[in-house]
Amino acid sequence: MTIYSIVKIGSDYVVQVDRQSVMKFSSRRQAARSVAEASGLLAASLVPHDTPDEEAPEEEPDEPVIRPSISRDSPELA
C-alpha cells in the first residue's frame, strides 16, 4: 500500500511517497492536488481490464463502431 504525505520544509511543501521525497511545491493546495491525481491514476491502473477470449477470432467491422464517451438514456419524445 502506497502512503502519501505532505511535509512542510522551510517555505516549501514536499510530497513524500512511502517516506521518499518525490516533489516540491510552493503551496499546500498544489501538493494536495498532485497527491489526489497520483492516487487516482494508481487506482485506475490497478483495475483489471476485460481481455477478449483467445479462442475467438477477431473480426474487423465493416463500419467503425462509435460509442458515446458518456452513457445516457435515450430521451423520450412526446
Backbone as a ProteinNet text record, in pm:
[ID]
protein_1_A
[PRIMARY]
MTIYSIVKIGSDYVVQVDRQSVMKFSSRRQAARSVAEASGLLAASLVPHDTPDEEAPEEEPDEPVIRPSISRDSPELA
[TERTIARY]
84.6	0	89	59.1	137.7	86	177.9	140.6	192.4	100.5	135.7	133.1	227.4	225.2	279	236.7	282.4	352.7	478.8	560.1	606.1	596.3	644.5	791.3	875	1018.1	1054	1084	1108.9	980.7	983.5	862.5	797.8	852.2	800.3	726.6	640.8	568.6	621.2	664.7	725.2	629.8	602	518.5	610.3	574.9	651.9	566.7	629.4	564	644.1	579.3	646.8	776.7	770.4	882.7	995.2	969.3	1066.6	1016.1	1093.1	1052.8	1053.7	941.3	933.2	907.8	835.2	806.1	803.1	833.4	830.8	736.4	651.1	554	563.1	516.6	518	390.7	286	163.3	112.1	45.5	-9.5	-120.7	-195.3	-304.2	-251.2	-142.7	-82.8	-33.4	26.3	75.3	-40.1	-148.6	-265.1	-327.6	-332.1	-388.1	-305.1	-172.6	-87	-102.8	-119.9	-141.1	-273.2	-377.9	-508.2	-499.3	-431.1	-416.2	-334.7	-226.1	-140.6	-214.4	-288	-360	-472.9	-536.7	-640.2	-583.5	-467.8	-404	-358	-306.6	-263.1	-381.5	-492.7	-612.2	-665.9	-661.5	-710.9	-621.6	-492.4	-402.5	-415.2	-468.5	-483	-612.9	-706.5	-834	-810.4	-851.5	-829.8	-917.7	-859.8	-933.2	-982.9	-1098	-1150.6	-1060.8	-1026	-946	-1032.2	-1021.4	-1102.6	-1056.3	-1148.4	-1114.8	-1011.7	-913.6	-809.1	-859.4	-964.4	-1016.1	-1096.6	-1163.6	-1249.1	-1163	-1177.1	-1100	-1156.1	-1065.7	-1109	-1150.9	-1271.2	-1321.6	-1326.1	-1286.4	-1291	-1430.3	-1495.3	-1628.2	-1617.9	-1727.6	-1730	-1727.5	-1800.3	-1805.5	-1750.9	-1686.3	-1634.8	-1750.6	-1727.6	-1827.8	-1802.2	-1902	-1890.1	-1967.1	-1894.9	-1957.2	-1949.2	-2057.1	-2050.7	-1955.2	-1890.3	-1798	-1871.7	-1998.8	-2080.4	-2206.1	-2234	-2356.3	-2475.1	-2582	-2702.3	-2825.6	-2940.4	-3065.5	-3112.4	-3187.1	-3242.9	-3351.5	-3358	-3462.5	-3600.5	-3700.9	-3837.1	-3894.2	-3947.1	-4005.5	-4155.5	-4212.6	-4357.4	-4428.7
-117.2	0	123.3	217.8	339.6	443.5	505	607.8	741.1	836.4	970.3	1062.3	1156.5	1255.5	1386.8	1495.9	1629.4	1687.6	1726.5	1776.8	1917.5	2009.7	2145.5	2152.4	2191.1	2207.1	2349	2432	2573.1	2637.9	2700.4	2762.3	2674.4	2555.1	2464.4	2347.1	2286.2	2165	2050.2	1944.3	1830.8	1711.9	1652	1532.2	1412.7	1326.2	1205.9	1083.7	983.2	855.2	750	687.7	588.6	644.1	765.2	835.1	873.7	869.8	911.4	1041.5	1150.3	1278.7	1269	1310.5	1298.4	1430.5	1523.4	1651.4	1763.7	1885.2	2002.7	2105.7	2166.5	2265.8	2390.3	2501.2	2625.5	2643.8	2566	2576.5	2437.9	2432.2	2305.5	2257	2350	2314.2	2242.2	2289.9	2222.8	2083.3	2072	1942	1844.2	1890.3	1803.5	1761.2	1852.1	1819.3	1711.4	1720.7	1620.4	1483.9	1481.9	1355.7	1293	1374.9	1323.2	1265.2	1334.4	1283.9	1155.2	1151.3	1032.5	911.6	930.7	816.4	771.6	865.3	829.1	751.5	793.9	723.4	584.9	575.1	445.4	350.6	401.1	318.1	274.4	363.7	330.8	226.1	230.3	133.3	-5.1	-13.5	-142.2	-212.6	-143.4	-204	-300.4	-427.2	-521.8	-487.6	-496.6	-469.8	-601.8	-597.7	-717.1	-753.4	-878.6	-924.9	-1014.9	-1002.5	-1087.8	-1233.1	-1322.4	-1464.4	-1491.4	-1572.5	-1602.9	-1695.5	-1771.1	-1865.5	-1797.1	-1689.1	-1621.6	-1538.2	-1559.2	-1478	-1335.8	-1240.5	-1101.9	-1069.1	-1014.5	-974.4	-822.6	-770.1	-625.9	-586.5	-490.5	-448.2	-370.5	-375.1	-302.3	-152.1	-109.3	32.6	50	164	184.1	196.8	141.9	149.2	276.3	361.5	487.1	472.2	486.6	475.8	611.5	654	781.3	771.4	881.5	880.1	874.7	916.3	912.6	833.9	732.1	655.5	732.6	733.6	803.7	737.3	763.5	709.2	787.7	720.1	787.9	883.3	1003.2	1097.8	1049.7	1079.7	1043.9	1154.3	1115.3	1211.1	1211.6	1329.3	1337.9	1362.8
0	0	0	-87.9	-100.5	-2.5	71.1	168	118.4	96	53.2	174.9	179.6	286	231.1	295.5	257.7	379.7	362.1	471.7	436.4	533.7	510.4	549.6	452.4	475.9	434.1	531.2	503.6	456.2	339.1	283.9	176.7	154.9	52.4	114.4	32.8	71.7	-13.1	52.5	-16	-7.2	-123.5	-128.2	-112.5	-18.5	5.5	-24.4	-82.8	-109.7	-35.3	61.5	146.4	204.2	257.5	323.1	227.2	97.6	-3.8	-65	-57.9	-114.7	-266.3	-329.7	-474.7	-545.7	-483.6	-549	-446	-493.2	-406.9	-467.7	-383	-428.2	-341.9	-397.9	-321	-239.1	-267.9	-188.8	-151	-38.6	9.3	-82.8	-140.3	-231.6	-354.5	-412.3	-527.9	-490.6	-373.5	-328.5	-309	-247.5	-225.3	-357.2	-454.2	-585.1	-653.9	-643.8	-707.4	-640.4	-508	-437.4	-481.3	-495	-538.6	-679.7	-770.1	-907.2	-910.2	-835.4	-834.5	-779	-671.2	-613.8	-706.4	-777.5	-874.5	-991.7	-1041.7	-1152.6	-1110.2	-989.1	-939.4	-924.8	-873.8	-858	-994.2	-1092.8	-1226.5	-1293.1	-1266.5	-1329.6	-1266.5	-1145.9	-1079.1	-1112.9	-1180.3	-1218.1	-1332.9	-1319.2	-1429	-1548.5	-1664.6	-1788.4	-1846.3	-1911	-1975.3	-2093.5	-2101.5	-2213.7	-2300.4	-2431.5	-2518.9	-2510.2	-2539.8	-2540.1	-2647.9	-2616.1	-2713	-2822.3	-2794.5	-2892.6	-3002	-2969.2	-3066.4	-3161.3	-3292.7	-3387.3	-3391.7	-3406.3	-3413.4	-3555.4	-3567.3	-3697.6	-3703.6	-3816.3	-3833	-3880.4	-3813.9	-3858.4	-3989.8	-4068	-4194.7	-4170.5	-4068.9	-4035.1	-3894	-3866.6	-3730.9	-3630.6	-3513.9	-3408.2	-3328.2	-3319.8	-3246.1	-3116.5	-3006.6	-2875.7	-2806.8	-2741.6	-2670.1	-2551.2	-2519	-2406.9	-2274	-2273.2	-2152.2	-2183.5	-2103.6	-2128.4	-2074	-2149.4	-2106	-2165.5	-2105	-2152.6	-2275.1	-2360.2	-2477.2	-2431.3	-2490.5	-2449.9	-2496.3	-2416.2	-2451.7	-2540.7	-2655.5	-2747.7	-2730.8	-2719.2	-2698.4	-2828.2
[MASK]
++++++++++++++++++++++++++++++++++++++++++++++++++++++++++++++++++++++++++++++

